[in-house]
Amino acid sequence: MDAKQDESGAKLLARSLKALMMTNSPQSNTNLYDHLTLLLMKVMDEHPHDAVDVIEDISHDVKLRFSEDMQNFLRDIPDTTAAELLAEQQSLLFARPEEDEQEEHLMETLHPNVREVGFYLEQAGVGLGREEMQRIFLALKQLVESQALLGCRLWGKILGTESSYIVAEAQYKGGEEEEDKNSEEAAEEEEEKEAETKENEMDTLPQSTYKPPPAVPKEALGTGANKFVYYVCKEPGHSWVKLPSVSPAQITVARLIYKFFTGRLDTPVVSYPPFPGNEANYLRAQIARISAGTQVSPRGFFRAREEEGDEEDEVAQDSIEVNPDFEGIPVSEMASLSTWVHHVQHILQQGRCTWVNLAGKTGEDSNEEGEAEEKEDPDEPEPEVGPCLLDPLSKDSEMFNIPPWTSKVSSTLTLQHAVAVQRSNLWPGAYAYACGKKFENIYVGWGLKYAGEGYSPPLPPLPQKEYPSDKKQLIEALDPSLEEEQVLRETLEEQRAVQEEMEDIDDEDEEDEDD
């Protein structure tokens, strides 16, 4: 009886223990019984060498595997890629307006026919591809509608190390926004200069007498290098950014440096000589240089505008208009450089399209001090004159023994349907085509001028001389010896003693007089 009671008690204890082991945990939703079962099965399958030493690690692996099996087998939603984000932005380009009035307004608005330009460029063997040209056409259409531009065309595409720039050229429509900004910036600079002069007046240290040369003034908007306004974007569908106007100092420094674009407009341009601005200003300066050197058209398409009355030369140099009597030039003749002309003003070494006499400005300031000094300066700078508008390409000079242009025809078999093409060798990536009465210019490249076999940066200037050797000679004084210093000290002490005796005698005489 006792043995049976012991067996029944052991069974009850085992059942209660098993029930306890099979109780699920509220956190992991597992129980100890299943865990031990899987643990022993893993030991029997793997036969570890030191099972008692690695039993904790095996138990941890079993828990992880069991928890992974209990998880959801659905995949996580992948992150949105850059291509998908770009597709969402470009989908807005294909959206159609809902109201009929907007459609009528769009039909009346003049948009650049980029698809036609792309077709002719494809015949010439250049371009950006049909897909990209279609997206650029829609992006330009969006730009014209959002900015209410008078005219717009695809200038080209400038490549960068991180991203590229799609450049649109628009006509200047007037306005004083940027002029107000420039005036405010000039006022701030004047205030800073005044503050610096006040601080220098309080300081007793010697000041430098060097005066920097007068700055070349910027050309007004709508004239010269700032005749057109340029907008850039990285991809069709991205927001267009208006580039600032270019200054002569920026063009001058841009000619001396050779630097790739990064694709970020706010990137500082680290170079020597230092460039006055960021990448947006450098991009605008390169666009001005490329336009001045590669914007060409068939001879006779433009003509000089007839102006009534005597006007300034600055206006006459940029006064051209479309010739309504132009009938086109046969493609067989367009292969010659003499049938192509420049229709954009040349940029002078001063950094402007029109020369400015800076000596006259300094002379006006000197009139306040005296008119005699002005008369004593007979040396006036000679005005710089560049190539005239509508000069043929045959007058362009060679560089590095390379012709400036290369001419070709898209097809020599059917000239009546062929396209004449001009490729610039000085600005690789600049092309121009002509077919009948139609022509167009485009640039697709890195925005850098051909520099020959190798580019060598300019050397820094020579160090400044300590003193003008031609006016006076510097005479160095010899240091006194120890004996000379002792003699000088003794003489100074004797003079001091004599002076003290004289002061004592004067004091005694004054006391006697008082008595």
C-alpha angles and dihedrals in degrees: 000000000000092000092052091048090050091050092048091048091050090050092050090048091050091048092050091047091049091048089051091049092049093054108116120233114240091222104048098018090228134111135221094243094060091042094054090045092054091043093054092044089053090050091050092048099046101031096207116208096231102025095166091055097048099036091107092053092047090050091051092050091050091053092050094048092048092049091050091052091053093052125097115276094211115114122242118254106264119238117262110263126222090250091056092049090050090049090053091051093047092049087072088063090064095049114116124216116254100214122074092222091062091051091052089049091051092050090054094048115092112235126185113259096231093163091061090047089050091052093054092043089052089054088051092050098248136093142087102277131268096271095051093042090054092052091046089051090056091045091053089048089054091048093052092049096045097045098034091230123187093220138351138183138176107265095183145263127286115203124224139189094248103019138347135243125236105205125207122190118213134180118254109252099188132252139143100236097103093039089055090051091050091049091050091050091049091050091050091050091051091051091051091050091050091050090050092050091051091052091048091052090057091051117082095205117113115267128221117255093206114124117195117231115266114273118249108247120242119251115252120257112273094028137084116339089355095053093114134038120230131209126191137192133175098227134004105272096034119110117275117240122206114228119225122248117272126246129209091244091057093050092047094052092042088061090058100048133064111203135151122233120248100201095246115105095203094055113120115239107234107196146121119277089037112251115231099230145012132284092286090061092043090051091050091050092051091048089054092050094047092047093050093051105036109029102108137158138186115283110265098024090103127035135189112272114241109233123195115227131009113305137170121285091238091067094043093054092060100036107112131135139186113278108232091197094060109124100178134255124259114257091237089063095043090072088077119086091222091070092060124072138185114251098180123077119258116245111235126220087261089068094249135093091228121047120242124201104230092178089064090059093052089047091056090055092050092054089077091060097043141320093222093074091054092055091050092063106079093161105099119175115252113245112253113236122194132191115303124246117269092027112154121251090242088078093059113114125236125246126204089357090295123125112244095230139033119205128204142158122230093227131011093190099062107028093169089067098031128112124228113224133194120195122194116228094188093055105033108212098036115119137170128190134190131192118171109310094345128089138157141183126218137172125206112170149084095293094245131123122236107269101186124242095333138001118234116190118229117269120245116258122267116271115268118258118251094228136358102267094192094062105041139357124239112235114196118213119229118241113248119248125242093258091052091051091051092050090049092049091051093050091050091051092050091051091049092050092049091050092052092050090051091051091051092051091051091051092052092050091052092052092051091052092052091053 
